[in-house]
Amino acid sequence: MALDKPYLDIPGTTIFDADQARRGYHLNQFCMSLMKAENRARFKANERAYLDEWPMTEDQKQAVLARDLNRCIALGGNIYFLAKIGATDGRSFQQMAGSMTGMTEQEYRDMMLAGGRSVEGNRHVGEDGDAQAHRQPQGRAGGQRA
Amino acid sequence: MATILGAVTTSHVPAIGGAIARKLQQDPYWKPFFDGYPAAREWVASVRPDIVVAFYNDHGLQFFLDKMPTFAVGAAPEYRHADEGWGIPTVPAFRGDPEFSWHVIEQLVADEFDVTTCQEMLVDHAFTVPMSLLWPDTVDWPVRVLPIAINTVQYPFPSPRRCYRLGQAVGRAIEAWDRDARVLVLGTGGLSHQLDGERAGYINKRFDLMCMEELVRDPEALARFSTVDLVREAGVQGVELVMWLAARGALTGAVSKVHSNYHIPISNTAAGLLVLENRTKAAPARAAA
């Protein structure tokens, strides 16, 4: 029987459920290894070689190398664990979160200072809020709009 | 007899730990947040707790995807913080009270909460940041602690109602302890925030303020929300409201608000603080010990 997923109609949002936890197990394990300073140093010295020590898929490794957090999440990453990569790079949680929206760091920071992302149009898929698929990317960091 | 003094519920954003270490309390970005805490500290000092029971969610320091307990209760003589990999400084170890822990565990299991028991337990920023907010610059924590971790990492999460009921069971267990102890309850996390995806940065001020009001007045109303309701209204990490509900559940007497603060943003988060006093009929909270 398929898992019940009553959250799939929330836009721009991935719930870390059993399917994600299974898909991303080794990716997340790699991330957790970065809690140790010596592992952070080894990863920084040769990212590819360090990633090759983990039974991750090639797609997962490429997503990590590209620091594409949305892709990492699609491939089973959990933001709490992925945040260890950002920390290894010296990036704040806000910088990491912002990178998933297509906004520049300044654009995202300004949005938060102005009260954060609005709930309007962002509760259900099919509305017209800025987190909806048809409104991506949201800022200048995302390049040309499709 | 153990007395439940009240509860402090507060956000636990890791960046707060960094801001404390760098002494940014007067920085314009941080000031509206930190200014909420002196009143909370004054109240805590006035009620003189000697035990803190804290509901919090671990983010991978202690529990990973290999084994993920829904509810985990500390039973250790000591709880240490450790490097979480994101540069926030570690804090001194906390003293536990294994006798108290095992009493609570026995009562919880008798009450049909089949918890995971932990004789060794690392505590992460979700535990340490609120403790540092209540006792800044401490080198020796003035309280013993009982950490209770609730899974909000890997779905399915325990429902808001279940967490509220857990809190109620913990409250009954505390009151059933036949020692003189003055117990403060802590609930950490929230309020609305989302850290990932195209909806990152999501904040719902109206919902947060409603929750802060209802938590005092009618927590059962909040306990009727589903996990998915909380994600939809308050963001993926907004589900941390369940820690506030558990803390509120542990207040068995008449509850009144002492103090609150609400500020947007800290990093990606709407930061909330609520101080609640619990008055039991048998032993008024402010009575001399």
Contacts between the chains, C-beta under 8 A, distances in Angstrom:
chain1	res1	chain2	res2	distance
A	6	B	226	8.0
A	6	B	228	5.0
A	7	B	228	4.9
A	7	B	231	5.9
A	7	B	232	7.7
A	10	B	199	7.5
A	10	B	228	7.7
A	10	B	231	6.1
A	10	B	232	5.5
A	11	B	198	7.1
A	11	B	199	6.1
A	12	B	197	4.6
A	12	B	198	3.2
A	12	B	199	3.4
A	12	B	200	7.7
A	13	B	194	7.0
A	13	B	196	7.9
A	13	B	197	5.2
A	13	B	199	5.1
A	13	B	231	6.9
A	13	B	236	6.1
A	14	B	196	6.9
A	14	B	197	5.7
A	15	B	155	5.1
A	15	B	231	6.8
A	15	B	236	7.0
A	16	B	153	6.7
A	16	B	154	5.9
A	16	B	155	6.0
A	17	B	154	7.6
A	17	B	155	4.2
A	17	B	156	7.5
A	18	B	154	7.7
A	18	B	155	7.4
A	21	B	65	5.4
A	21	B	154	5.3
A	25	B	65	5.9
A	28	B	64	7.7
A	28	B	65	5.9
A	29	B	64	7.5
A	29	B	65	7.7
A	32	B	60	5.9
A	32	B	64	6.0
A	34	B	85	5.2
A	35	B	60	7.9
A	35	B	61	7.4
A	35	B	82	7.9
A	35	B	83	5.9
A	35	B	84	6.2
A	35	B	85	3.8
A	36	B	83	7.3
A	36	B	85	7.7
A	37	B	83	6.8
A	40	B	85	7.1
A	69	B	196	7.1
A	70	B	197	6.7
A	70	B	198	7.5
A	73	B	196	5.9
A	73	B	197	6.6
A	78	B	65	7.9
A	78	B	153	6.7
A	78	B	154	7.8
A	79	B	195	4.9
A	79	B	196	4.0
A	79	B	236	8.0
A	80	B	59	4.4
A	80	B	60	5.5
A	80	B	153	6.2
A	81	B	60	5.7
A	83	B	86	6.3
A	83	B	195	7.8
A	84	B	85	4.3
A	84	B	86	6.8
A	86	B	86	7.7
A	87	B	85	5.3
A	87	B	86	3.5
A	87	B	87	6.0
A	88	B	85	7.2
A	92	B	15	6.9
A	92	B	267	7.1
A	93	B	13	7.9
A	93	B	14	6.8
A	93	B	15	6.6
A	93	B	86	7.7
A	93	B	195	6.6
A	93	B	267	5.4
A	93	B	268	6.4
A	94	B	15	7.8
A	94	B	267	4.8
A	94	B	268	5.8
A	96	B	195	7.7
A	97	B	194	7.9
A	97	B	195	5.1
A	97	B	196	6.7
A	97	B	200	4.1
A	97	B	201	6.3
A	97	B	268	4.9
A	98	B	200	6.9
A	98	B	201	7.4
A	100	B	196	5.9
A	100	B	197	5.7
A	100	B	198	6.5
A	100	B	200	5.1
A	101	B	198	5.8
A	101	B	200	5.5
A	101	B	201	6.9
A	102	B	198	7.7
A	108	B	200	7.9
A	108	B	201	6.4
A	111	B	201	5.7
A	112	B	201	5.8
A	112	B	203	7.9
A	112	B	264	7.6
A	112	B	265	4.1
A	112	B	267	7.6
A	112	B	268	6.6
A	113	B	265	6.6
A	115	B	203	6.3
A	115	B	205	6.8
A	115	B	264	5.4
A	115	B	265	7.7
A	116	B	192	7.7
A	116	B	201	5.4
A	116	B	202	6.6
A	116	B	203	2.7
A	116	B	205	7.9
A	116	B	264	5.8
A	116	B	265	5.9
A	116	B	268	7.9
A	116	B	270	6.7
A	117	B	194	7.8
A	117	B	199	6.7
A	117	B	200	7.5
A	117	B	201	4.2
A	117	B	202	4.6
A	117	B	203	6.2
A	119	B	202	7.0
A	119	B	203	7.8
A	119	B	204	4.8
A	119	B	206	7.8
A	119	B	207	7.6
A	119	B	233	7.4
A	122	B	199	5.9
A	122	B	202	6.4
A	123	B	232	5.3
A	123	B	233	7.3
A	124	B	232	7.7
A	131	B	197	7.6
A	131	B	198	4.8
A	131	B	199	3.8
A	131	B	202	7.2
A	132	B	198	7.9
A	133	B	198	7.6
A	136	B	198	5.7
A	138	B	198	7.1
